[in-house]
Amino acid sequence: MKIRFFNAHRYEREAFEQANVRFGHEIEYIEPRLTEQTASLAAGAEVVCSFVSDKLDEAALGELQRAGVRLIALRCAGYNHVDLEAAARLDLPVVRVPEYSPYAVAEHGVALILTLDRKIHRAYSRVREGNFSLDGLVGFDLRGKTVGIIGTGKIGSIFARIMRGFGSRLLGHDAFPSEALARELGLEYVDLDQLYAEADIISLNVPLTPSTRHIIDAESLARMKRGVMIINTGRGALIDTRALIAALKTGHVGSAGLDVYEEEEGIFFADLSGEVIQDDVLARLLTFPNVIITAHQGFLTREALANIAHTTLENVSVFERGEPLQNEVRAEEMVRR
């Protein structure tokens, strides 16, 4: 099938070209994000391949349908950037990559913890400038610290296993607790009140749904231990960023590692180094020495890219053969959540 890739990045093309040797689809890469304004560029393609930073609202989907698109293939797990109800009305099936490498995301979360704890980012900058002082670089042992894990699915469970290796105490919160995981790791499932009150480190590993949006807000932050470290490798809108900034200013939140940001659309995945950042909230976050922001790169490993490419192209082939779409996402899934 003819697939037009929107928002195409150099780092992913090699993986898709290698995977496509098996599938034989006709692939064309274009740089613009997929939005209402660019959707007409899909004309002539049967499938559009979209990334998480695109915006597939009703207007964009309507343009895609008029352009002759028959399938929307997401090369990501998240689908909160797609109006699934509008897609259903327009008879545009949406498929995704439900899993690519939970290890990649979990390991990135741990990397953020270690960097913040041991001040690696600050030490690196100092030494590069000839400053070998250790003042201000004191960290803490992870052994014996309490780690709260909100969401113990595939990513969260791998993250829990890694942290257990450090000798941390594990608290978990999940709508569907895993008794097997609890037995294996000695993880204790608790309500959010207890997790907030006891955790030294809190990691967010849940999808963005109506029930999880701003799960970290001013009220929940106030219930956390002073000096807590917050790690978010899930979705940006899990955190009320303005509330986080207020808690960072008072020192109630000791540090934060963010691989996602709630207003990252149009910012992340782009080189803005020659421009002034117009997002005042993000600009304020970047001023904190105890905050690390990475640009949604938790998934970015060779293994994950290969899995994303294979599953995306397989989804297209399944559609082409007229078989049931195992990786289709529908509006009712959002309602259930």
C-alpha positions, 0 to 999 in steps of 0.5 A, spaced: 500 500 500 502 507 499 503 510 505 505 517 507 509 518 513 508 525 516 512 528 521 518 523 519 524 524 522 531 521 520 532 517 526 526 512 524 527 512 517 533 506 517 528 502 521 522 503 517 526 501 510 529 495 513 522 492 516 519 494 509 524 489 505 519 484 508 512 488 507 514 491 500 509 497 501 510 504 498 513 509 503 514 516 502 516 521 508 514 528 509 517 533 514 510 537 516 506 535 522 499 532 520 494 537 522 488 540 519 493 545 515 497 539 512 492 533 511 491 535 504 498 533 503 496 526 504 492 526 497 494 520 493 496 515 499 491 510 502 494 510 508 497 516 513 502 514 518 502 519 524 506 520 530 504 522 537 506 529 536 501 530 530 494 533 531 488 529 528 482 532 530 475 532 527 477 537 522 484 534 520 480 527 519 475 530 515 481 533 510 484 526 510 478 522 508 477 527 502 484 526 500 482 519 499 485 516 506 483 509 508 487 507 514 491 511 519 497 508 522 500 510 528 507 509 529 506 510 537 502 507 543 499 513 545 492 515 541 490 521 545 492 526 540 486 522 535 479 524 535 477 517 535 469 518 535 470 523 529 474 517 526 469 512 527 464 517 524 468 518 518 469 510 517 477 511 518 480 505 522 486 507 527 491 502 528 497 503 533 503 500 536 501 498 543 508 495 545 515 496 542 520 496 548 517 497 555 524 496 557 526 502 553 521 507 557 523 504 564 530 504 563 529 511 561 525 513 567 531 510 571 536 514 568 532 520 570 532 518 577 540 517 577 541 523 574 537 527 578 539 524 585 547 524 583 547 531 579 550 528 573 548 533 569 551 539 573 557 535 575 558 534 567 557 541 566 562 543 571 568 538 569 567 541 562 569 548 565 574 545 569 570 546 576 572 539 580 568 542 586 564 537 589 560 542 593 552 541 592 553 535 588 551 530 594 546 525 593 542 519 596 542 512 596 537 508 592 537 502 597 532 503 602 528 509 599 520 508 598 519 508 590 511 509 588 509 506 582 503 509 579 501 504 573 504 497 574 503 495 567 508 492 562 513 499 563 511 500 570 513 492 572 519 493 569 521 499 572 519 496 579 524 490 577 529 495 576 528 499 582 528 492 586 535 491 584 537 497 588 534 495 594 528 500 594 521 499 597 516 498 592 509 501 593 504 500 587 497 503 585 494 500 579 486 499 577 488 492 576 493 490 581 498 484 579 498 479 585 504 475 581 508 482 581 507 483 588 509 476 590 515 477 586 518 483 588 515 484 595 511 490 592 505 493 596 499 495 593 496 501 596 491 507 595 494 514 592 493 517 599 498 512 602 503 512 596 503 520 596 505 520 603 510 515 603 514 515 597 521 518 596 520 517 589 514 517 584 514 514 577 508 515 573 507 509 568 499 510 566 496 512 559 493 519 559 485 518 560 480 522 563 481 519 569 488 520 569 489 527 567 492 531 572 493 526 577 498 530 579 495 537 581 496 542 587 492 537 591 496 531 590 502 535 591 500 537 598 499 530 600 506 528 598 513 528 602 517 534 602 523 533 597 519 528 593 522 526 586 517 526 581 518 522 574 514 522 568 515 518 562 508 517 561 504 523 558 505 530 559 498 532 562 498 527 567 501 533 571 499 540 572 505 543 570 503 550 573 502 546 580 509 542 579 512 549 578 509 552 584 511 546 589 518 546 586 519 554 588 517 552 595 522 546 595 516 541 597 518 537 590 525 536 591 526 534 583 523 532 577 525 528 571 520 529 565 520 526 558 514 529 557 510 535 557 503 537 557 504 542 552 509 539 548 505 539 541 509 543 536 515 544 541 518 537 542 521 533 536 523 540 533 530 544 533 528 550 536 535 552 538 535 558 534 529 561 536 526 564 543 521 559 546 514 562 546 511 557 552 513 561 558 511 555 563 516 550 559 521 556 559 520 557 567 521 549 568 528 550 564 530 554 569 530 549 575 537 546 576 533 540 579 529 539 573 531 535 567 527 535 561 528 530 555 524 531 549 520 525 549 526 520 548 524 514 552 522 510 547 528 511 543 532 505 542 534 501 536 530 495 539 524 499 540 525 503 533 525 496 530 519 493 533 515 500 532 517 499 524 515 492 524 508 492 527 506 499 524 507 495 517 504 489 519 498 493 521 498 496 514 498 489 511 493 486 515 488 492 513 490 490 506 488 483 507 482 485 510 483 481 516 481 483 523 485 489 526 488 487 532 491 493 534 485 498 532 483 503 537 476 505 538 472 511 542 469 506 546 476 504 549 477 511 552 470 511 555 471 505 559 477 508 561 
